[in-house]
Amino acid sequence: MGKRRYDNDDFNNEHHAFSLPVMITTAIVSGVILIILLVVLATNKTGSGKNNLRNAQLLNQMQQTADPESGSIGQDIYDSGNKDIDTLYNEHKLRAEDLDIWDMYSDQKKPQIVPERTDEDSDPQASPDPDEATPSPAHSPGSLLDGYELVDGIKTNTIDFKDLKVVDNKMSYSVNGQKVSQLGAMISSDNGNIDFNALRSNGVSFVMIRVGSRGYDSGIINEDVNFEQNIKGATDAGLPVGLYFDSRAATVREAIEEADYCASKAYDYRITYPVAYVFGGKLFDSARTDSLSEKDLTQIADTFLSQVRLDGYTPILYGTGDFLLNGIDEKTLLTQYDVFLSDDNMVSEFPYQFKLWRYKSDVSIKGMDKPGDYIMSLVDYSGR
């Protein structure tokens, strides 16, 4: 008997013979599975709700027992929380929502607990804590005047900064609508070659020229390499001239020497603006002035300035606000000499009167090869 041929017709007949029982069985199994899933989901939802309530109660208890000083949670509550989790784990009932998964992320992604507003928070009449009040700018931490007490007998700054006007980095000051200031520039070899006529046409009406400086280590006085060129150029252009010297005098004797050196260099020229004492500063450990005390600096500056006056010129003390308030005895110097303030802040915190103000540094100025410093004078010394 030959092998029975198995073709597509035979397959179709056998398939139809078993399709109905298979379909019934599948439907019954699917229904049972669906019922089980619904029961599980309902159970999880109820359990999750209870667990969330338990967690909320636990969190509230933890917050109430937190150490207000350290912000740490009481150990008994911490142990209780861990014990609940351990129990769930041992009973094979631990779920993801029972764990604090936020610990896996950065602090900025953790949910924030917003404290409830109190009556004090919502009361618009509640007075702020004076210890938490915003400090005034003049006495804020890091301010020039932070912790500083004004010294009696020194004239205070009366500038109304609302009356300052700055156009293209050039500052002017007016009183009752009348301009009372003069625009100037500091001049040295650091500025390269200078066209003083161009400087004057740019609005500059006087200059302060560096005479020279004393070496940090050697103590030798050196003339500014462009001094003669600069003072001749300024004089020929008709600009009133003042002088300054970078002092590194370590003794009273050296202070007299520096002042007399300035007088000797100025002898052949008409100097109408002041001669300024500029302390060279403490830049590195080996500098000859690093060991000078406040008393030493006060005595040296006083000697230089008084000698300038004896030589027939107007003395002026140059410095930053910090140097003028903390580097020297302001009672001794600021009551005797005019002040040449160095401060790049448009609203200076310096509390005392000043006559010259280096208010802008390292700026492009028409007529200078290299950047320079603008000055404003509140006094027309050339008209005295």
C-alpha positions as CSV (number, residue, x, y, z in Angstrom):
1,M,0.0,0.0,0.0
2,G,1.5,3.3,-1.0
3,K,2.4,6.2,1.4
4,R,-0.6,8.5,1.9
5,R,0.0,11.8,0.2
6,Y,0.0,14.8,2.6
7,D,-1.1,17.9,0.8
8,N,-2.7,21.2,1.6
9,D,-6.3,19.8,1.5
10,D,-5.5,17.3,4.2
11,F,-3.9,20.0,6.4
12,N,-7.0,22.2,6.1
13,N,-9.3,19.3,7.0
14,E,-7.3,18.5,10.2
15,H,-7.1,22.1,11.2
16,H,-10.9,22.6,11.0
17,A,-11.4,19.5,13.0
18,F,-9.5,20.9,16.1
19,S,-10.1,24.6,15.9
20,L,-13.3,24.8,18.1
21,P,-11.9,23.0,21.2
22,V,-8.7,25.0,20.9
23,M,-10.5,28.2,20.8
24,I,-12.7,27.4,23.8
25,T,-9.7,26.4,25.9
26,T,-7.7,29.5,24.9
27,A,-10.7,31.7,25.9
28,I,-11.0,30.1,29.3
29,V,-7.2,30.4,30.0
30,S,-7.2,34.0,28.9
31,G,-10.1,34.8,31.1
32,V,-8.5,33.3,34.2
33,I,-5.2,35.2,33.5
34,L,-7.1,38.5,33.2
35,I,-9.0,37.9,36.5
36,I,-5.6,37.2,38.2
37,L,-4.1,40.4,36.8
38,L,-7.0,42.5,37.9
39,V,-6.8,41.1,41.4
40,V,-3.0,41.7,41.6
41,L,-3.4,45.3,40.4
42,A,-6.1,46.1,42.9
43,T,-4.0,44.6,45.7
44,N,-0.9,46.6,44.7
45,K,-2.9,49.8,44.5
46,T,-4.3,49.3,47.9
47,G,-0.9,48.3,49.3
48,S,0.8,51.2,47.7
49,G,-1.7,53.7,49.1
50,K,-1.2,52.2,52.6
51,N,2.6,52.3,52.1
52,N,2.6,55.9,50.9
53,L,0.5,56.9,54.0
54,R,3.0,55.0,56.2
55,N,5.9,56.7,54.5
56,A,4.3,60.2,54.9
57,Q,3.7,59.5,58.6
58,L,7.2,58.3,59.0
59,L,8.6,61.4,57.2
60,N,6.5,63.7,59.4
61,Q,7.8,61.9,62.5
62,M,11.4,62.1,61.2
63,Q,11.0,65.9,60.7
64,Q,9.6,66.4,64.1
65,T,12.4,64.6,65.8
66,A,15.2,66.1,63.7
67,D,18.0,67.8,65.6
68,P,17.4,71.5,64.9
69,E,21.1,72.3,65.4
70,S,22.7,69.7,63.2
71,G,19.7,69.0,60.9
72,S,20.2,65.2,61.6
73,I,17.4,62.7,62.1
74,G,16.8,61.1,65.5
75,Q,18.4,57.7,65.7
76,D,15.3,55.9,67.0
77,I,13.3,57.0,64.0
78,Y,16.1,56.1,61.6
79,D,16.3,52.6,63.2
80,S,12.5,52.2,63.0
81,G,12.4,53.1,59.3
82,N,15.2,50.6,58.5
83,K,13.4,47.9,60.5
84,D,10.2,48.2,58.5
85,I,12.2,47.8,55.3
86,D,14.1,44.8,56.6
87,T,10.8,43.2,57.6
88,L,9.3,43.7,54.2
89,Y,12.4,42.3,52.6
90,N,12.4,39.2,54.8
91,E,8.7,38.6,54.0
92,H,9.3,39.1,50.3
93,K,7.0,42.1,50.2
94,L,9.5,44.8,49.5
95,R,8.7,46.9,46.4
96,A,10.4,49.8,44.6
97,E,8.2,52.5,46.1
98,D,9.4,51.4,49.6
99,L,12.9,52.6,48.8
100,D,14.2,56.2,48.4
101,I,15.4,56.0,44.8
102,W,16.1,59.7,44.8
103,D,19.4,59.0,46.5
104,M,20.7,57.8,43.1
105,Y,20.4,61.3,41.7
106,S,22.0,64.7,42.4
107,D,20.6,67.0,45.1
108,Q,19.1,69.3,42.5
109,K,16.8,66.5,41.2
110,K,15.5,65.5,44.6
111,P,12.0,66.5,45.5
112,Q,12.0,69.5,47.7
113,I,9.9,69.6,50.9
114,V,8.3,73.0,51.2
115,P,7.7,74.0,54.9
116,E,4.3,75.2,55.8
117,R,3.8,78.9,56.0
118,T,3.3,80.2,59.5
119,D,1.3,83.2,60.7
120,E,4.5,85.1,61.0
121,D,5.4,84.4,57.4
122,S,2.1,85.6,56.1
123,D,1.9,88.7,58.3
124,P,2.8,91.7,56.2
125,Q,3.4,93.8,59.4
126,A,5.9,91.3,60.9
127,S,9.2,93.1,61.5
128,P,12.4,91.4,60.0
129,D,15.0,90.0,62.2
130,P,17.7,92.8,62.5
131,D,20.4,90.2,62.4
132,E,19.2,89.1,59.0
133,A,18.7,92.6,57.5
134,T,20.6,93.5,54.4
135,P,23.7,95.6,55.3
136,S,24.1,99.0,53.8
137,P,26.5,99.0,50.8
138,A,29.0,101.2,52.7
139,H,29.4,98.7,55.5
140,S,28.8,95.4,53.7
141,P,31.5,92.7,54.0
142,G,34.5,93.5,51.8
143,S,33.5,97.2,51.6
144,L,36.2,99.8,52.0
145,L,34.4,101.2,55.0
146,D,33.6,97.8,56.6
147,G,34.3,98.3,60.3
148,Y,35.9,101.7,59.6
149,E,35.2,104.7,61.9
150,L,35.5,108.2,60.5
151,V,38.3,110.4,62.1
152,D,37.3,113.7,63.5
153,G,38.9,116.7,62.0
154,I,39.2,115.5,58.4
155,K,37.0,117.1,55.8
156,T,34.5,114.7,54.4
157,N,33.7,114.0,50.7
158,T,30.8,116.3,49.6
159,I,30.6,115.1,45.9
160,D,27.1,114.5,44.7
161,F,27.7,111.6,42.4
162,K,24.4,112.3,40.5
163,D,26.2,115.4,39.1
164,L,29.0,113.4,37.5
165,K,28.8,113.0,33.8
166,V,30.9,110.6,31.7
167,V,31.0,110.7,27.9
168,D,33.5,108.5,26.0
169,N,35.3,107.8,29.3
170,K,35.8,111.5,29.9
171,M,34.3,112.6,33.3
172,S,33.1,116.0,34.4
173,Y,31.5,117.3,37.5
174,S,29.0,120.2,37.8
175,V,27.6,122.2,40.7
176,N,24.2,123.9,40.2
177,G,24.6,123.2,36.5
178,Q,28.0,124.8,36.3
179,K,31.0,122.7,35.3
180,V,33.7,122.9,38.0
181,S,36.1,120.1,37.0
182,Q,39.1,119.7,34.7
183,L,40.0,116.6,32.6
184,G,43.5,115.4,32.9
185,A,45.8,112.5,32.1
186,M,48.7,110.7,33.8
187,I,51.8,110.7,31.6
188,S,54.9,108.4,31.7
189,S,57.1,106.4,29.4
190,D,54.5,103.6,29.8
191,N,52.3,105.5,27.3
192,G,54.9,105.6,24.5
193,N,55.2,108.7,22.3
194,I,52.5,111.3,22.9
195,D,51.0,114.0,20.7
196,F,50.1,116.6,23.3
197,N,48.3,118.8,20.8
198,A,46.0,115.8,19.9
199,L,45.6,115.2,23.7
200,R,44.5,118.8,24.2
201,S,42.1,118.6,21.2
202,N,40.6,115.5,22.8
203,G,39.5,117.5,25.8
204,V,42.5,117.0,28.2
205,S,43.2,120.3,30.0
206,F,46.2,119.3,32.2
207,V,48.7,116.5,32.7
208,M,50.5,114.8,35.6
209,I,53.9,113.7,34.4
210,R,56.1,111.1,36.1
211,V,59.5,112.4,37.0
212,G,61.1,109.1,38.0
213,S,61.2,106.4,40.6
214,R,63.5,104.7,43.1
215,G,64.6,101.1,42.5
216,Y,63.0,98.4,44.7
217,D,66.3,96.7,45.5
218,S,69.0,99.1,44.6
219,G,67.5,102.2,46.0
220,I,68.9,104.3,43.1
221,I,66.7,107.1,41.7
222,N,66.0,106.7,38.0
223,E,64.5,109.4,35.8
224,D,61.6,108.4,33.7
225,V,63.2,107.9,30.2
226,N,60.6,110.1,28.5
227,F,60.4,112.8,31.2
228,E,62.2,115.6,29.3
229,Q,60.4,114.8,26.1
230,N,57.0,114.7,27.9
231,I,57.4,117.9,29.9
232,K,58.6,119.9,26.9
233,G,55.8,118.5,24.7
234,A,53.1,119.4,27.3
235,T,54.5,122.9,27.9
236,D,54.8,123.6,24.2
237,A,51.1,122.5,23.7
238,G,50.1,124.9,26.5
239,L,48.9,122.3,28.9
240,P,49.3,123.0,32.7
241,V,51.6,120.4,34.2
242,G,51.9,118.6,37.6
243,L,54.4,116.0,38.6
244,Y,54.5,112.7,40.4
245,F,57.3,110.4,41.8
246,D,57.1,106.7,42.5
247,S,58.7,106.6,45.9
248,R,60.4,103.7,47.5
249,A,62.1,105.7,50.2
250,A,62.9,103.6,53.2
251,T,64.0,106.5,55.4
252,V,63.2,110.2,56.0
253,R,66.5,111.1,54.5
254,E,65.6,109.4,51.2
255,A,62.2,111.1,51.2
256,I,63.9,114.5,51.3
257,E,66.2,113.3,48.5
258,E,63.2,112.3,46.3
259,A,61.4,115.6,46.9
260,D,64.5,117.7,46.1
261,Y,65.0,115.6,42.9
262,C,61.6,116.5,41.7
263,A,62.2,120.2,42.4
264,S,65.5,120.0,40.5
265,K,63.8,118.5,37.4
266,A,60.9,121.0,37.6
267,Y,63.2,124.0,37.9
268,D,63.3,125.0,34.2
269,Y,59.5,124.6,33.8
270,R,56.3,126.2,35.0
271,I,54.6,123.7,37.3
272,T,51.1,124.8,38.3
273,Y,49.5,121.5,39.3
274,P,50.7,119.6,42.4
275,V,53.7,117.4,42.9
276,A,52.4,114.0,44.1
277,Y,54.0,111.5,46.5
278,V,53.1,108.0,45.1
279,F,54.1,105.1,47.3
280,G,55.6,102.3,45.2
281,G,53.9,99.6,47.2
282,K,55.0,96.3,48.6
283,L,55.2,94.0,45.6
284,F,57.6,91.2,46.7
285,D,59.5,90.0,49.7
286,S,62.9,91.5,48.7
287,A,61.5,95.1,48.2
288,R,63.3,97.5,50.4
289,T,60.0,99.0,51.6
290,D,58.3,95.8,52.7
291,S,59.2,96.1,56.3
292,L,57.9,99.6,56.7
293,S,55.2,100.1,59.3
294,E,52.2,102.5,59.1
295,K,54.1,104.9,61.3
296,D,57.2,104.6,59.0
297,L,55.1,105.3,55.9
298,T,53.3,108.2,57.5
299,Q,56.6,109.8,58.5
300,I,58.2,109.3,55.1
301,A,55.2,110.6,53.2
302,D,54.9,113.6,55.5
303,T,58.6,114.4,55.0
304,F,58.4,114.2,51.2
305,L,55.2,116.4,51.0
306,S,56.5,119.0,53.5
307,Q,59.8,119.2,51.5
308,V,57.8,119.7,48.3
309,R,56.0,122.6,50.0
310,L,59.4,124.1,51.2
311,D,60.6,123.8,47.6
312,G,57.8,126.1,46.4
313,Y,55.3,123.6,45.0
314,T,51.9,122.3,46.0
315,P,52.1,118.8,47.6
316,I,49.5,116.2,47.1
317,L,49.2,112.6,48.6
318,Y,48.3,109.9,46.0
319,G,46.8,106.5,46.9
320,T,44.0,104.0,46.7
321,G,41.2,104.2,49.3
322,D,42.7,101.2,51.1
323,F,46.2,102.8,51.4
324,L,44.8,106.2,52.5
325,L,42.6,104.7,55.2
326,N,44.7,101.7,56.3
327,G,48.3,102.2,55.1
328,I,49.1,105.5,56.8
329,D,47.9,107.7,59.7
330,E,45.1,109.6,58.0
331,K,44.8,112.0,60.9
332,T,48.3,113.2,60.4
333,L,48.3,113.4,56.6
334,L,44.8,114.1,55.4
335,T,44.5,117.2,57.5
336,Q,47.6,118.8,56.0
337,Y,47.7,117.8,52.4
338,D,45.4,117.5,49.4
339,V,44.4,114.0,48.3
340,F,44.9,112.5,44.8
341,L,42.6,109.5,44.9
342,S,43.1,106.4,42.8
343,D,39.7,104.6,42.4
344,D,38.2,103.0,39.3
345,N,34.7,102.9,40.9
346,M,32.4,105.5,39.5
347,V,30.8,105.9,42.9
348,S,33.7,106.0,45.3
349,E,33.3,104.9,48.9
350,F,36.3,107.0,50.0
351,P,34.8,109.2,52.8
352,Y,37.1,112.1,52.8
353,Q,37.7,115.1,50.5
354,F,39.9,114.6,47.5
355,K,41.0,117.1,44.9
356,L,42.4,114.9,42.1
357,W,40.8,111.6,41.1
358,R,42.4,108.9,38.8
359,Y,39.0,107.4,37.9
360,K,39.8,105.4,34.7
361,S,42.9,103.3,34.0
362,D,44.3,101.5,31.0
363,V,42.0,103.2,28.5
364,S,42.6,104.3,24.9
365,I,43.3,108.0,24.8
366,K,43.6,110.0,21.5
367,G,47.2,111.3,21.3
368,M,48.8,108.3,23.2
369,D,50.5,105.4,21.5
370,K,49.6,103.1,24.4
371,P,46.6,103.0,26.9
372,G,46.7,105.6,29.7
373,D,44.8,106.9,32.7
374,Y,42.3,109.7,32.9
375,I,42.2,112.1,35.8
376,M,39.5,114.6,37.0
377,S,40.5,117.6,39.0
378,L,37.9,119.3,41.2
379,V,40.2,122.3,41.5
380,D,41.7,124.4,38.8
381,Y,45.2,124.6,40.2
382,S,46.5,126.6,37.2
383,G,44.1,129.4,38.0
384,R,45.2,129.8,41.6
